[in-house]
Amino acid sequence: MHTLDLPEPIAAYFEADRLDGQALARCFNDDGVVLDEGHTQRGPAQIADWKTAMDAKYAATARPHTVAQDGRAHVVTCNVSGAFPGSPVDLRYTFTLARGRIASLEIAP
């Protein structure tokens, strides 16, 4: 299996993604932002709640397979499978890092 060279905060995100909302929220700065499905989550409480809701709704698993840098952003393409129509799909996770943590994450097709 090919191992991706992910920056530490992004690698920590994918590890925490296997756990729960609280673990995932700790990967973000206090003013961190997640944009997903047309909604914006700000700060640790909203990010934790978003993760918990997405787990309950989709039971999705993301497997990163490609990483590229686009300016300040790191774009990680993941194969995502779960309880949703069209599963599995490839989604792009665009991370911006600041102060050793994730400042923003946008998830898009």
C-alpha positions as CSV (number, residue, x, y, z in Angstrom):
1,M,0.0,0.0,0.0
2,H,1.3,3.5,-0.9
3,T,1.8,5.8,2.0
4,L,1.0,9.5,1.3
5,D,3.3,12.2,2.6
6,L,0.7,14.2,4.4
7,P,1.5,17.2,6.7
8,E,1.1,16.2,10.3
9,P,-2.1,18.1,11.0
10,I,-3.7,16.5,8.0
11,A,-2.5,13.0,8.9
12,A,-3.9,13.7,12.4
13,Y,-7.3,14.6,10.8
14,F,-7.6,11.3,9.0
15,E,-6.7,9.4,12.2
16,A,-9.2,11.4,14.2
17,D,-11.8,10.8,11.4
18,R,-11.9,7.2,12.5
19,L,-12.8,8.2,16.0
20,D,-15.4,10.8,17.0
21,G,-16.4,14.5,16.7
22,Q,-14.3,15.6,19.7
23,A,-11.2,14.0,18.4
24,L,-11.7,15.5,15.0
25,A,-12.4,19.0,16.3
26,R,-9.1,19.0,18.2
27,C,-7.3,19.0,14.8
28,F,-8.6,22.5,14.1
29,N,-7.6,25.9,15.3
30,D,-10.1,27.5,17.7
31,D,-11.4,29.6,14.8
32,G,-11.3,26.6,12.4
33,V,-13.9,26.3,9.6
34,V,-15.4,23.3,7.7
35,L,-17.3,23.8,4.5
36,D,-19.3,20.7,3.5
37,E,-22.6,20.1,1.6
38,G,-23.2,23.9,1.3
39,H,-22.9,24.5,5.1
40,T,-20.2,26.2,7.2
41,Q,-19.2,25.0,10.6
42,R,-17.1,27.3,12.8
43,G,-15.2,26.5,15.9
44,P,-14.7,23.2,17.8
45,A,-18.3,22.8,19.0
46,Q,-19.8,23.1,15.6
47,I,-17.1,21.0,14.0
48,A,-17.6,18.2,16.6
49,D,-21.4,18.3,16.0
50,W,-20.9,18.2,12.2
51,K,-18.7,15.2,12.5
52,T,-21.1,13.4,14.8
53,A,-24.1,14.2,12.5
54,M,-22.2,13.0,9.4
55,D,-21.2,9.8,11.0
56,A,-24.8,9.1,12.0
57,K,-26.2,10.0,8.5
58,Y,-23.6,8.4,6.3
59,A,-21.3,6.1,8.3
60,A,-18.6,7.2,5.7
61,T,-15.0,6.1,5.5
62,A,-12.5,8.3,3.7
63,R,-9.3,6.7,2.3
64,P,-6.8,9.3,1.1
65,H,-5.1,8.3,-2.2
66,T,-3.6,11.5,-3.7
67,V,-2.2,14.8,-2.3
68,A,-1.2,17.9,-4.1
69,Q,-0.3,21.4,-3.0
70,D,-2.2,24.4,-4.5
71,G,-0.6,27.6,-3.2
72,R,-1.2,27.5,0.5
73,A,-3.8,24.7,0.3
74,H,-3.2,21.0,0.5
75,V,-5.7,19.1,-1.7
76,V,-6.2,15.5,-0.6
77,T,-8.4,13.3,-2.9
78,C,-10.1,10.5,-1.0
79,N,-12.2,7.6,-1.9
80,V,-15.2,7.9,0.3
81,S,-17.6,5.0,0.9
82,G,-20.7,4.9,3.1
83,A,-24.5,4.8,3.3
84,F,-25.2,7.3,0.5
85,P,-26.2,7.0,-3.2
86,G,-23.3,6.5,-5.6
87,S,-21.0,5.2,-2.9
88,P,-18.0,5.0,-3.3
89,V,-17.0,8.4,-4.7
90,D,-13.8,10.5,-4.9
91,L,-14.0,13.8,-2.9
92,R,-11.4,16.5,-2.6
93,Y,-10.5,17.7,0.9
94,T,-8.9,21.1,0.6
95,F,-7.0,22.0,3.8
96,T,-5.4,25.3,4.8
97,L,-3.1,25.1,7.8
98,A,-2.1,27.7,10.3
99,R,-0.3,27.6,13.6
100,G,0.3,23.8,13.4
101,R,-3.4,22.9,13.0
102,I,-6.1,23.0,10.4
103,A,-7.5,26.5,9.7
104,S,-10.0,25.5,7.1
105,L,-11.3,22.4,5.3
106,E,-13.6,22.4,2.3
107,I,-15.0,19.0,1.1
108,A,-16.2,19.0,-2.5
109,P,-16.7,16.6,-5.5
